[in-house]
Amino acid sequence: LSNRQPFNSKQEEEDYERIRPMAWRRPFATLRARAREFLSHPSERRLFTVRELARGQSFPDSFNFPPDLSKANMLIGNAVPPLLSKAIAMELVVDDVILIDD
């Protein structure tokens, strides 16, 4: 990796060393609640930021996450991506009526 940036902690460096970077031309990986511990930036020697993980899951930049990193990562990892939710909702709408199966 060409752009070597310092890590914020020894733990972050150890996390980075045990994972493989994502590829630019591949779909974004499925995230889990502890996503930041398993995904690294494809061209920079660092882990993804919370905002980058959120963008990869289609969260708008205007979405506010909790300031606590572990809570923000858990929210992103446990969420259904917003654009996927929208696509599912649009499929359920037929003639402006939402179909609900009781």
N, C-alpha and C positions, 0 to 999 in steps of 0.2 A: 504494500500500500504506500502510495507516494506521499500523502499528506499526513505526517506523523504529528499528532497533537498530544500534549501531556494529559494524563488521566487525572481526575479529581481525587482519586484515592487508590490505594493498593488493591482494594476489593474490586474496584471498577476495572483495573488492569487485568486482574485474574479472571473476571467475568468475560472480558473481551477475548482473552487468550483461549478460552475453552469453547468458543463458538465460531462459526464461519460467517463471513459477511454475506448479506443478501446480494443478489445480482440485479443490476440496473434493468435489464430487459426481461425480467421474470415478474409474474404477478406477486403482489405483496403477500407475505405469508399470513396464514391464519394466526391470530394472536390469542394468547392465553392471559390469564390474570397477571402473571409475572413476566409479561412479554419482554420488558426491557432487559431482562437477564439472559434472553436467548437470541436476540437479534442485534446485529451490528451493522453499521453504515457500510454501503458497498464500496466507497472509495476513500473514506477517511478512517483513520485508526481510532474509532470511538464507538460507543454504543449509541443507539438512537435516542433522541430527546423525546419527551412526552408529546410535544407538538408534532414531531415527525411521525410517531406511531399513530397519533390521532388522524393526521392527514392520510396515512396509508389505509385507514379504516373508514375514510370519507367523512369524518367529523369536520364541520366548517371551522375556519380559523377563529370565528367569533365565539365558539363554544368555550365556556370557562370551566376549567378543571380544578379540583381541590388543590391547595398548595402543597399538600403532603404527596411526595412522589409515589409512594407505594399505593396510596388510595387512588391517585390518578391512573396509575398503571392498571390497577384492578378494575377500575371503571371502564377503561378502554378495552381491556382483555375480556371482560364479561359482557360487553355490549354487543348487540346485533348492529352491524354497521348501518348508519343512518340511510345511506342510499339503497341498501338492500331492504331495509324496513319500508322505505317509500315504494320500492318496486313491488313488494308483496302487497302492500296496502292498495296500490293501484290495480292489481289483479283482482282484488276482492270487491272493487267498486264496479257495479254493473248498473248502468242507467242511473247514476247518482244514488244508488242504494247499496249499503254495505251488507254483504252476506254474512250472517252469523249462524253458525251451526250449533244448535242447542244440544 
